[in-house]
Amino acid sequence: MRTEQDTLPLKDKLFRILSSIFVALFLYSCGGGGGGGTSTSSVNALAWIPQGTYHGTGSHFGVGNTGMVAPLTSGAGPAYGNNTGYDSMKVILSSSSITVDYEDWPKETQEFDNWSFAFTDFSSSSVVSDSNTLTSTNYVYQNYDSANGKTKSITVMVPSNYANQFWVYWDNTHSDYANDSRYYYHVNVLGNYTLYSAIPTSGTATYNGGMEGYYGYDDLSSLFTVNGTATFNVNWTAKTIAGGFTGVTITNNSSGAVSNFTNISMASTEIESDVMYSGGTQYAYFNQDLTGSGLSDSYYSDNEIFGYFYGTNADEIAGTWEIATSSNNNGAGYFAAKK
Protein backbone atom coordinates (compact mmCIF):
# COMPACT_ATOMS: atom_id res chain seq x y z
CA MET A 1 0.00 0.00 0.00
CA ARG A 2 1.42 3.36 -0.97
CA THR A 3 1.78 6.15 1.50
CA GLU A 4 0.44 9.68 0.96
CA GLN A 5 3.93 10.78 -0.03
CA ASP A 6 4.24 7.99 -2.57
CA THR A 7 0.80 8.67 -4.00
CA LEU A 8 0.74 12.41 -4.58
CA PRO A 9 3.12 12.64 -7.58
CA LEU A 10 1.14 10.03 -9.50
CA LYS A 11 -2.10 11.59 -8.41
CA ASP A 12 -1.01 15.00 -9.68
CA LYS A 13 -0.13 13.53 -13.08
CA LEU A 14 -3.44 11.73 -13.36
CA PHE A 15 -5.42 14.78 -12.37
CA ARG A 16 -3.90 16.51 -15.37
CA ILE A 17 -5.24 13.66 -17.50
CA LEU A 18 -8.70 14.32 -16.20
CA SER A 19 -8.40 18.04 -16.70
CA SER A 20 -7.54 17.63 -20.36
CA ILE A 21 -10.72 15.64 -21.04
CA PHE A 22 -13.27 16.61 -18.45
CA VAL A 23 -12.61 20.17 -17.30
CA ALA A 24 -13.93 20.99 -13.84
CA LEU A 25 -15.23 17.55 -12.95
CA PHE A 26 -13.90 17.99 -9.47
CA LEU A 27 -13.80 21.53 -8.13
CA TYR A 28 -12.91 20.65 -4.61
CA SER A 29 -9.81 19.58 -2.71
CA CYS A 30 -9.10 17.46 0.35
CA GLY A 31 -12.51 15.80 0.14
CA GLY A 32 -14.41 19.05 0.64
CA GLY A 33 -17.53 20.35 -1.09
CA GLY A 34 -17.71 21.73 -4.60
CA GLY A 35 -16.90 25.28 -5.52
CA GLY A 36 -17.90 27.37 -8.50
CA GLY A 37 -20.13 26.05 -11.27
CA THR A 38 -23.89 26.42 -11.21
CA SER A 39 -25.64 26.54 -7.87
CA THR A 40 -28.31 24.00 -6.94
CA SER A 41 -30.90 26.74 -6.59
CA SER A 42 -30.59 27.84 -10.21
CA VAL A 43 -30.77 24.50 -12.02
CA ASN A 44 -32.88 21.36 -11.85
CA ALA A 45 -29.93 19.00 -11.71
CA LEU A 46 -32.03 15.88 -12.30
CA ALA A 47 -33.93 17.17 -15.31
CA TRP A 48 -31.54 16.00 -18.03
CA ILE A 49 -32.90 12.47 -18.58
CA PRO A 50 -36.25 10.73 -17.94
CA GLN A 51 -36.70 8.92 -14.65
CA GLY A 52 -36.24 5.16 -14.64
CA THR A 53 -33.71 2.34 -14.36
CA TYR A 54 -30.78 2.23 -16.78
CA HIS A 55 -28.17 -0.48 -17.33
CA GLY A 56 -24.93 0.60 -18.96
CA THR A 57 -21.80 -0.79 -20.56
CA GLY A 58 -18.58 0.43 -18.95
CA SER A 59 -14.81 0.71 -19.09
CA HIS A 60 -12.04 1.27 -16.56
CA PHE A 61 -8.41 2.39 -16.66
CA GLY A 62 -6.30 1.66 -13.59
CA VAL A 63 -2.88 3.04 -12.67
CA GLY A 64 -0.88 1.61 -9.78
CA ASN A 65 2.85 1.73 -9.19
CA THR A 66 5.90 0.09 -10.71
CA GLY A 67 6.20 -2.42 -7.88
CA MET A 68 2.98 -4.14 -8.87
CA VAL A 69 2.68 -7.23 -11.05
CA ALA A 70 0.39 -5.19 -13.33
CA PRO A 71 1.06 -1.47 -12.83
CA LEU A 72 -1.43 -0.59 -15.57
CA THR A 73 -4.81 -2.27 -16.14
CA SER A 74 -7.81 -1.62 -18.35
CA GLY A 75 -11.05 -3.30 -19.25
CA ALA A 76 -14.51 -2.96 -20.75
CA GLY A 77 -17.73 -4.93 -20.57
CA PRO A 78 -21.35 -5.19 -21.71
CA ALA A 79 -24.39 -3.84 -19.90
CA TYR A 80 -25.19 -6.70 -17.57
CA GLY A 81 -27.57 -5.94 -14.74
CA ASN A 82 -25.85 -8.02 -12.08
CA ASN A 83 -22.49 -6.34 -12.79
CA THR A 84 -20.60 -9.56 -12.04
CA GLY A 85 -17.19 -9.73 -13.67
CA TYR A 86 -17.75 -6.73 -15.92
CA ASP A 87 -17.58 -2.94 -15.83
CA SER A 88 -21.33 -2.46 -16.10
CA MET A 89 -23.40 -0.10 -13.97
CA LYS A 90 -27.07 0.21 -13.04
CA VAL A 91 -28.43 3.71 -12.48
CA ILE A 92 -31.85 4.46 -11.00
CA LEU A 93 -33.10 8.00 -11.55
CA SER A 94 -35.99 9.27 -9.44
CA SER A 95 -37.47 12.73 -8.91
CA SER A 96 -35.13 13.29 -5.96
CA SER A 97 -32.06 11.07 -6.30
CA ILE A 98 -29.57 9.11 -8.40
CA THR A 99 -28.74 5.60 -7.20
CA VAL A 100 -25.73 3.89 -8.77
CA ASP A 101 -24.88 0.21 -8.48
CA TYR A 102 -21.40 -0.92 -9.49
CA GLU A 103 -20.28 -4.17 -7.91
CA ASP A 104 -17.44 -5.19 -10.20
CA TRP A 105 -13.82 -5.37 -9.11
CA PRO A 106 -11.88 -3.55 -7.88
CA LYS A 107 -13.35 -2.43 -4.58
CA GLU A 108 -11.01 0.57 -4.53
CA THR A 109 -13.31 2.39 -6.94
CA GLN A 110 -15.55 4.12 -4.40
CA GLU A 111 -17.49 0.88 -3.81
CA PHE A 112 -20.71 2.08 -5.40
CA ASP A 113 -23.03 -0.70 -4.27
CA ASN A 114 -26.51 0.92 -4.44
CA TRP A 115 -25.10 4.26 -3.38
CA SER A 116 -27.48 7.22 -3.65
CA PHE A 117 -26.92 10.89 -4.44
CA ALA A 118 -29.79 13.17 -3.47
CA PHE A 119 -30.92 16.25 -5.40
CA THR A 120 -29.18 18.35 -2.76
CA ASP A 121 -25.87 16.59 -3.48
CA PHE A 122 -25.57 18.47 -6.76
CA SER A 123 -22.26 20.35 -6.67
CA SER A 124 -21.58 22.02 -10.02
CA SER A 125 -22.13 21.88 -13.76
CA SER A 126 -20.03 22.82 -16.78
CA VAL A 127 -20.06 22.47 -20.55
CA VAL A 128 -17.08 20.53 -21.90
CA SER A 129 -16.45 20.91 -25.64
CA ASP A 130 -15.12 18.21 -27.95
CA SER A 131 -14.25 18.36 -31.64
CA ASN A 132 -15.51 14.82 -32.31
CA THR A 133 -19.20 15.24 -31.35
CA LEU A 134 -18.72 14.34 -27.67
CA THR A 135 -19.49 17.81 -26.24
CA SER A 136 -21.50 17.46 -23.03
CA THR A 137 -22.91 19.28 -20.04
CA ASN A 138 -21.41 17.66 -16.96
CA TYR A 139 -23.28 17.53 -13.66
CA VAL A 140 -21.20 16.71 -10.57
CA TYR A 141 -22.75 15.11 -7.48
CA GLN A 142 -20.92 14.57 -4.18
CA ASN A 143 -21.73 13.30 -0.73
CA TYR A 144 -19.89 12.00 2.28
CA ASP A 145 -19.83 8.34 3.27
CA SER A 146 -19.47 8.46 7.05
CA ALA A 147 -19.04 4.69 7.29
CA ASN A 148 -15.63 4.76 5.61
CA GLY A 149 -14.78 8.46 5.84
CA LYS A 150 -14.73 9.13 2.09
CA THR A 151 -16.36 11.71 -0.14
CA LYS A 152 -18.04 10.00 -3.09
CA SER A 153 -18.51 11.75 -6.40
CA ILE A 154 -19.94 11.04 -9.85
CA THR A 155 -20.24 13.16 -12.96
CA VAL A 156 -23.29 12.69 -15.17
CA MET A 157 -22.40 13.76 -18.72
CA VAL A 158 -25.35 14.79 -20.88
CA PRO A 159 -24.23 14.94 -24.54
CA SER A 160 -25.41 17.79 -26.75
CA ASN A 161 -25.27 15.68 -29.93
CA TYR A 162 -26.98 12.50 -28.72
CA ALA A 163 -30.59 12.48 -27.57
CA ASN A 164 -30.87 8.85 -26.49
CA GLN A 165 -27.90 8.32 -24.19
CA PHE A 166 -25.93 9.75 -21.29
CA TRP A 167 -22.57 8.94 -19.72
CA VAL A 168 -21.42 8.56 -16.11
CA TYR A 169 -17.83 9.28 -15.13
CA TRP A 170 -16.23 8.52 -11.75
CA ASP A 171 -12.83 7.81 -10.21
CA ASN A 172 -11.00 7.41 -6.91
CA THR A 173 -8.29 10.02 -7.35
CA HIS A 174 -9.21 12.69 -4.81
CA SER A 175 -7.53 12.92 -1.42
CA ASP A 176 -9.94 10.74 0.57
CA TYR A 177 -8.63 7.81 -1.51
CA ALA A 178 -4.94 8.69 -1.18
CA ASN A 179 -4.09 5.32 0.40
CA ASP A 180 -5.70 3.19 -2.31
CA SER A 181 -3.14 1.04 -4.08
CA ARG A 182 -4.38 1.99 -7.53
CA TYR A 183 -6.26 4.88 -9.14
CA TYR A 184 -9.17 3.96 -11.40
CA TYR A 185 -11.04 5.98 -14.02
CA HIS A 186 -14.45 4.75 -15.12
CA VAL A 187 -16.88 5.72 -17.86
CA ASN A 188 -20.29 4.07 -18.20
CA VAL A 189 -22.64 4.56 -21.17
CA LEU A 190 -26.38 4.33 -20.53
CA GLY A 191 -29.56 5.31 -22.31
CA ASN A 192 -32.64 4.23 -24.22
CA TYR A 193 -31.68 1.05 -26.03
CA THR A 194 -33.11 0.00 -29.39
CA LEU A 195 -35.24 -3.12 -29.30
CA TYR A 196 -33.78 -5.88 -31.44
CA SER A 197 -37.20 -6.33 -33.05
CA ALA A 198 -37.21 -2.63 -34.05
CA ILE A 199 -34.03 -2.50 -36.13
CA PRO A 200 -34.56 -2.13 -39.90
CA THR A 201 -34.70 -5.26 -42.01
CA SER A 202 -33.25 -3.81 -45.22
CA GLY A 203 -30.92 -1.09 -46.44
CA THR A 204 -27.74 0.33 -44.97
CA ALA A 205 -26.70 3.08 -42.55
CA THR A 206 -23.53 4.93 -41.59
CA TYR A 207 -22.87 6.21 -38.07
CA ASN A 208 -20.35 9.00 -37.44
CA GLY A 209 -19.09 10.28 -34.11
CA GLY A 210 -16.15 10.23 -31.75
CA MET A 211 -14.19 8.28 -29.16
CA GLU A 212 -12.02 9.14 -26.20
CA GLY A 213 -10.31 7.46 -23.28
CA TYR A 214 -6.96 6.74 -21.67
CA TYR A 215 -3.78 4.90 -22.67
CA GLY A 216 -0.51 4.25 -20.91
CA TYR A 217 2.81 2.44 -20.88
CA ASP A 218 3.06 -0.48 -18.51
CA ASP A 219 6.15 0.97 -16.80
CA LEU A 220 4.12 4.16 -16.10
CA SER A 221 6.71 6.27 -17.91
CA SER A 222 3.97 7.93 -19.99
CA LEU A 223 0.22 8.29 -19.62
CA PHE A 224 -2.03 9.67 -22.35
CA THR A 225 -5.52 10.77 -23.23
CA VAL A 226 -6.92 9.29 -26.45
CA ASN A 227 -9.16 11.02 -28.99
CA GLY A 228 -10.42 10.13 -32.44
CA THR A 229 -13.34 9.83 -34.82
CA ALA A 230 -15.73 6.88 -34.90
CA THR A 231 -17.33 5.53 -38.08
CA PHE A 232 -19.48 2.40 -38.38
CA ASN A 233 -21.36 0.96 -41.35
CA VAL A 234 -24.44 -1.23 -40.97
CA ASN A 235 -25.99 -3.68 -43.40
CA TRP A 236 -29.51 -4.15 -42.09
CA THR A 237 -30.33 -7.00 -44.45
CA ALA A 238 -27.39 -9.07 -43.23
CA LYS A 239 -27.66 -7.62 -39.69
CA THR A 240 -23.96 -6.81 -39.59
CA ILE A 241 -21.87 -3.83 -38.51
CA ALA A 242 -18.23 -2.91 -39.21
CA GLY A 243 -16.08 0.14 -38.59
CA GLY A 244 -13.74 1.58 -36.01
CA PHE A 245 -11.74 4.61 -34.97
CA THR A 246 -9.59 6.77 -37.24
CA GLY A 247 -7.56 9.94 -36.84
CA VAL A 248 -6.66 8.67 -33.38
CA THR A 249 -4.21 10.77 -31.40
CA ILE A 250 -2.71 10.43 -27.94
CA THR A 251 -1.80 13.42 -25.79
CA ASN A 252 0.97 13.01 -23.21
CA ASN A 253 -0.42 14.21 -19.89
CA SER A 254 2.96 15.48 -18.69
CA SER A 255 4.37 17.27 -21.76
CA GLY A 256 1.19 17.93 -23.69
CA ALA A 257 2.80 16.46 -26.81
CA VAL A 258 0.30 15.06 -29.31
CA SER A 259 1.19 11.95 -31.33
CA ASN A 260 -0.60 9.94 -33.97
CA PHE A 261 -1.82 6.54 -32.86
CA THR A 262 -2.80 3.51 -34.88
CA ASN A 263 -6.24 3.36 -36.45
CA ILE A 264 -8.39 0.88 -34.57
CA SER A 265 -10.60 -1.39 -36.66
CA MET A 266 -13.59 -3.60 -35.96
CA ALA A 267 -14.21 -6.28 -38.59
CA SER A 268 -17.77 -7.02 -39.65
CA THR A 269 -19.74 -8.70 -36.90
CA GLU A 270 -23.32 -9.76 -36.32
CA ILE A 271 -25.84 -7.47 -34.66
CA GLU A 272 -27.15 -9.68 -31.90
CA SER A 273 -30.09 -9.81 -29.54
CA ASP A 274 -28.94 -9.20 -25.97
CA VAL A 275 -31.23 -9.71 -22.98
CA MET A 276 -28.68 -7.83 -20.85
CA TYR A 277 -30.51 -8.19 -17.54
CA SER A 278 -33.47 -10.01 -16.01
CA GLY A 279 -36.81 -9.19 -17.58
CA GLY A 280 -36.31 -10.75 -20.99
CA THR A 281 -36.37 -7.59 -23.13
CA GLN A 282 -34.08 -8.05 -26.12
CA TYR A 283 -31.89 -5.17 -27.34
CA ALA A 284 -29.67 -4.70 -30.40
CA TYR A 285 -26.03 -5.30 -29.44
CA PHE A 286 -22.63 -5.99 -31.01
CA ASN A 287 -19.31 -7.24 -29.69
CA GLN A 288 -16.09 -7.81 -31.63
CA ASP A 289 -12.31 -7.88 -31.39
CA LEU A 290 -10.36 -4.75 -32.30
CA THR A 291 -7.25 -4.69 -34.47
CA GLY A 292 -4.55 -2.14 -35.22
CA SER A 293 -0.83 -1.83 -35.79
CA GLY A 294 0.98 -2.99 -32.66
CA LEU A 295 -2.19 -4.10 -30.87
CA SER A 296 -2.14 -7.56 -29.32
CA ASP A 297 -4.04 -9.12 -26.43
CA SER A 298 -1.98 -9.14 -23.25
CA TYR A 299 -2.28 -11.17 -20.08
CA TYR A 300 -4.25 -8.40 -18.38
CA SER A 301 -6.19 -6.71 -21.20
CA ASP A 302 -7.83 -7.52 -24.52
CA ASN A 303 -8.64 -5.63 -27.71
CA GLU A 304 -12.42 -5.58 -27.70
CA ILE A 305 -15.48 -3.38 -28.21
CA PHE A 306 -18.97 -3.55 -26.71
CA GLY A 307 -21.70 -1.56 -28.47
CA TYR A 308 -25.45 -0.97 -28.38
CA PHE A 309 -28.00 0.79 -30.55
CA TYR A 310 -29.97 3.64 -29.00
CA GLY A 311 -33.28 5.29 -29.85
CA THR A 312 -36.56 4.02 -31.21
CA ASN A 313 -35.21 3.74 -34.76
CA ALA A 314 -31.58 2.78 -34.04
CA ASP A 315 -30.68 6.46 -34.35
CA GLU A 316 -27.42 6.19 -32.40
CA ILE A 317 -24.79 3.71 -31.30
CA ALA A 318 -22.43 3.88 -28.33
CA GLY A 319 -20.38 1.70 -26.06
CA THR A 320 -16.98 1.04 -24.56
CA TRP A 321 -13.65 -0.32 -25.75
CA GLU A 322 -10.31 -1.62 -24.47
CA ILE A 323 -6.97 -2.00 -26.23
CA ALA A 324 -3.64 -3.64 -25.36
CA THR A 325 -0.19 -4.49 -26.71
CA SER A 326 2.00 -7.52 -26.14
CA SER A 327 4.16 -5.41 -23.81
CA ASN A 328 1.14 -4.76 -21.57
CA ASN A 329 0.62 -1.16 -22.64
CA ASN A 330 -3.13 -0.69 -22.62
CA GLY A 331 -6.07 1.68 -22.61
CA ALA A 332 -9.83 1.97 -22.41
CA GLY A 333 -12.64 4.41 -23.07
CA TYR A 334 -15.98 5.02 -24.73
CA PHE A 335 -17.45 6.04 -28.10
CA ALA A 336 -20.67 7.41 -29.56
CA ALA A 337 -21.94 7.92 -33.13
CA LYS A 338 -25.20 8.64 -34.93
CA LYS A 339 -26.75 8.42 -38.39
C-alpha positions in Angstrom: 0.0 0.0 0.0 1.4 3.4 -1.0 1.8 6.1 1.5 0.4 9.7 1.0 3.9 10.8 0.0 4.2 8.0 -2.6 0.8 8.7 -4.0 0.7 12.4 -4.6 3.1 12.6 -7.6 1.1 10.0 -9.5 -2.1 11.6 -8.4 -1.0 15.0 -9.7 -0.1 13.5 -13.1 -3.4 11.7 -13.4 -5.4 14.8 -12.4 -3.9 16.5 -15.4 -5.2 13.7 -17.5 -8.7 14.3 -16.2 -8.4 18.0 -16.7 -7.5 17.6 -20.4 -10.7 15.6 -21.0 -13.3 16.6 -18.5 -12.6 20.2 -17.3 -13.9 21.0 -13.8 -15.2 17.5 -13.0 -13.9 18.0 -9.5 -13.8 21.5 -8.1 -12.9 20.6 -4.6 -9.8 19.6 -2.7 -9.1 17.5 0.3 -12.5 15.8 0.1 -14.4 19.1 0.6 -17.5 20.3 -1.1 -17.7 21.7 -4.6 -16.9 25.3 -5.5 -17.9 27.4 -8.5 -20.1 26.1 -11.3 -23.9 26.4 -11.2 -25.6 26.5 -7.9 -28.3 24.0 -6.9 -30.9 26.7 -6.6 -30.6 27.8 -10.2 -30.8 24.5 -12.0 -32.9 21.4 -11.9 -29.9 19.0 -11.7 -32.0 15.9 -12.3 -33.9 17.2 -15.3 -31.5 16.0 -18.0 -32.9 12.5 -18.6 -36.2 10.7 -17.9 -36.7 8.9 -14.6 -36.2 5.2 -14.6 -33.7 2.3 -14.4 -30.8 2.2 -16.8 -28.2 -0.5 -17.3 -24.9 0.6 -19.0 -21.8 -0.8 -20.6 -18.6 0.4 -19.0 -14.8 0.7 -19.1 -12.0 1.3 -16.6 -8.4 2.4 -16.7 -6.3 1.7 -13.6 -2.9 3.0 -12.7 -0.9 1.6 -9.8 2.9 1.7 -9.2 5.9 0.1 -10.7 6.2 -2.4 -7.9 3.0 -4.1 -8.9 2.7 -7.2 -11.0 0.4 -5.2 -13.3 1.1 -1.5 -12.8 -1.4 -0.6 -15.6 -4.8 -2.3 -16.1 -7.8 -1.6 -18.4 -11.1 -3.3 -19.2 -14.5 -3.0 -20.7 -17.7 -4.9 -20.6 -21.3 -5.2 -21.7 -24.4 -3.8 -19.9 -25.2 -6.7 -17.6 -27.6 -5.9 -14.7 -25.9 -8.0 -12.1 -22.5 -6.3 -12.8 -20.6 -9.6 -12.0 -17.2 -9.7 -13.7 -17.8 -6.7 -15.9 -17.6 -2.9 -15.8 -21.3 -2.5 -16.1 -23.4 -0.1 -14.0 -27.1 0.2 -13.0 -28.4 3.7 -12.5 -31.8 4.5 -11.0 -33.1 8.0 -11.5 -36.0 9.3 -9.4 -37.5 12.7 -8.9 -35.1 13.3 -6.0 -32.1 11.1 -6.3 -29.6 9.1 -8.4 -28.7 5.6 -7.2 -25.7 3.9 -8.8 -24.9 0.2 -8.5 -21.4 -0.9 -9.5 -20.3 -4.2 -7.9 -17.4 -5.2 -10.2 -13.8 -5.4 -9.1 -11.9 -3.6 -7.9 -13.3 -2.4 -4.6 -11.0 0.6 -4.5 -13.3 2.4 -6.9 -15.5 4.1 -4.4 -17.5 0.9 -3.8 -20.7 2.1 -5.4 -23.0 -0.7 -4.3 -26.5 0.9 -4.4 -25.1 4.3 -3.4 -27.5 7.2 -3.7 -26.9 10.9 -4.4 -29.8 13.2 -3.5 -30.9 16.2 -5.4 -29.2 18.3 -2.8 -25.9 16.6 -3.5 -25.6 18.5 -6.8 -22.3 20.3 -6.7 -21.6 22.0 -10.0 -22.1 21.9 -13.8 -20.0 22.8 -16.8 -20.1 22.5 -20.5 -17.1 20.5 -21.9 -16.4 20.9 -25.6 -15.1 18.2 -27.9 -14.2 18.4 -31.6 -15.5 14.8 -32.3 -19.2 15.2 -31.4 -18.7 14.3 -27.7 -19.5 17.8 -26.2 -21.5 17.5 -23.0 -22.9 19.3 -20.0 -21.4 17.7 -17.0 -23.3 17.5 -13.7 -21.2 16.7 -10.6 -22.8 15.1 -7.5 -20.9 14.6 -4.2 -21.7 13.3 -0.7 -19.9 12.0 2.3 -19.8 8.3 3.3 -19.5 8.5 7.1 -19.0 4.7 7.3 -15.6 4.8 5.6 -14.8 8.5 5.8 -14.7 9.1 2.1 -16.4 11.7 -0.1 -18.0 10.0 -3.1 -18.5 11.8 -6.4 -19.9 11.0 -9.8 -20.2 13.2 -13.0 -23.3 12.7 -15.2 -22.4 13.8 -18.7 -25.4 14.8 -20.9 -24.2 14.9 -24.5 -25.4 17.8 -26.8 -25.3 15.7 -29.9 -27.0 12.5 -28.7 -30.6 12.5 -27.6 -30.9 8.8 -26.5 -27.9 8.3 -24.2 -25.9 9.8 -21.3 -22.6 8.9 -19.7 -21.4 8.6 -16.1 -17.8 9.3 -15.1 -16.2 8.5 -11.8 -12.8 7.8 -10.2 -11.0 7.4 -6.9 -8.3 10.0 -7.3 -9.2 12.7 -4.8 -7.5 12.9 -1.4 -9.9 10.7 0.6 -8.6 7.8 -1.5 -4.9 8.7 -1.2 -4.1 5.3 0.4 -5.7 3.2 -2.3 -3.1 1.0 -4.1 -4.4 2.0 -7.5 -6.3 4.9 -9.1 -9.2 4.0 -11.4 -11.0 6.0 -14.0 -14.5 4.8 -15.1 -16.9 5.7 -17.9 -20.3 4.1 -18.2 -22.6 4.6 -21.2 -26.4 4.3 -20.5 -29.6 5.3 -22.3 -32.6 4.2 -24.2 -31.7 1.1 -26.0 -33.1 0.0 -29.4 -35.2 -3.1 -29.3 -33.8 -5.9 -31.4 -37.2 -6.3 -33.1 -37.2 -2.6 -34.0 -34.0 -2.5 -36.1 -34.6 -2.1 -39.9 -34.7 -5.3 -42.0 -33.3 -3.8 -45.2 -30.9 -1.1 -46.4 -27.7 0.3 -45.0 -26.7 3.1 -42.5 -23.5 4.9 -41.6 -22.9 6.2 -38.1 -20.4 9.0 -37.4 -19.1 10.3 -34.1 -16.2 10.2 -31.8 -14.2 8.3 -29.2 -12.0 9.1 -26.2 -10.3 7.5 -23.3 -7.0 6.7 -21.7 -3.8 4.9 -22.7 -0.5 4.3 -20.9 2.8 2.4 -20.9 3.1 -0.5 -18.5 6.2 1.0 -16.8 4.1 4.2 -16.1 6.7 6.3 -17.9 4.0 7.9 -20.0 0.2 8.3 -19.6 -2.0 9.7 -22.3 -5.5 10.8 -23.2 -6.9 9.3 -26.5 -9.2 11.0 -29.0 -10.4 10.1 -32.4 -13.3 9.8 -34.8 -15.7 6.9 -34.9 -17.3 5.5 -38.1 -19.5 2.4 -38.4 -21.4 1.0 -41.4 -24.4 -1.2 -41.0 -26.0 -3.7 -43.4 -29.5 -4.2 -42.1 -30.3 -7.0 -44.4 -27.4 -9.1 -43.2 -27.7 -7.6 -39.7 -24.0 -6.8 -39.6 -21.9 -3.8 -38.5 -18.2 -2.9 -39.2 -16.1 0.1 -38.6 -13.7 1.6 -36.0 -11.7 4.6 -35.0 -9.6 6.8 -37.2 -7.6 9.9 -36.8 -6.7 8.7 -33.4 -4.2 10.8 -31.4 -2.7 10.4 -27.9 -1.8 13.4 -25.8 1.0 13.0 -23.2 -0.4 14.2 -19.9 3.0 15.5 -18.7 4.4 17.3 -21.8 1.2 17.9 -23.7 2.8 16.5 -26.8 0.3 15.1 -29.3 1.2 12.0 -31.3 -0.6 9.9 -34.0 -1.8 6.5 -32.9 -2.8 3.5 -34.9 -6.2 3.4 -36.5 -8.4 0.9 -34.6 -10.6 -1.4 -36.7 -13.6 -3.6 -36.0 -14.2 -6.3 -38.6 -17.8 -7.0 -39.6 -19.7 -8.7 -36.9 -23.3 -9.8 -36.3 -25.8 -7.5 -34.7 -27.1 -9.7 -31.9 -30.1 -9.8 -29.5 -28.9 -9.2 -26.0 -31.2 -9.7 -23.0 -28.7 -7.8 -20.9 -30.5 -8.2 -17.5 -33.5 -10.0 -16.0 -36.8 -9.2 -17.6 -36.3 -10.7 -21.0 -36.4 -7.6 -23.1 -34.1 -8.1 -26.1 -31.9 -5.2 -27.3 -29.7 -4.7 -30.4 -26.0 -5.3 -29.4 -22.6 -6.0 -31.0 -19.3 -7.2 -29.7 -16.1 -7.8 -31.6 -12.3 -7.9 -31.4 -10.4 -4.8 -32.3 -7.3 -4.7 -34.5 -4.6 -2.1 -35.2 -0.8 -1.8 -35.8 1.0 -3.0 -32.7 -2.2 -4.1 -30.9 -2.1 -7.6 -29.3 -4.0 -9.1 -26.4 -2.0 -9.1 -23.3 -2.3 -11.2 -20.1 -4.2 -8.4 -18.4 -6.2 -6.7 -21.2 -7.8 -7.5 -24.5 -8.6 -5.6 -27.7 -12.4 -5.6 -27.7 -15.5 -3.4 -28.2 -19.0 -3.5 -26.7 -21.7 -1.6 -28.5 -25.4 -1.0 -28.4 -28.0 0.8 -30.6 -30.0 3.6 -29.0 -33.3 5.3 -29.8 -36.6 4.0 -31.2 -35.2 3.7 -34.8 -31.6 2.8 -34.0 -30.7 6.5 -34.3 -27.4 6.2 -32.4 -24.8 3.7 -31.3 -22.4 3.9 -28.3 -20.4 1.7 -26.1 -17.0 1.0 -24.6 -13.6 -0.3 -25.7 -10.3 -1.6 -24.5 -7.0 -2.0 -26.2 -3.6 -3.6 -25.4 -0.2 -4.5 -26.7 2.0 -7.5 -26.1 4.2 -5.4 -23.8 1.1 -4.8 -21.6 0.6 -1.2 -22.6 -3.1 -0.7 -22.6 -6.1 1.7 -22.6 -9.8 2.0 -22.4 -12.6 4.4 -23.1 -16.0 5.0 -24.7 -17.4 6.0 -28.1 -20.7 7.4 -29.6 -21.9 7.9 -33.1 -25.2 8.6 -34.9 -26.7 8.4 -38.4 
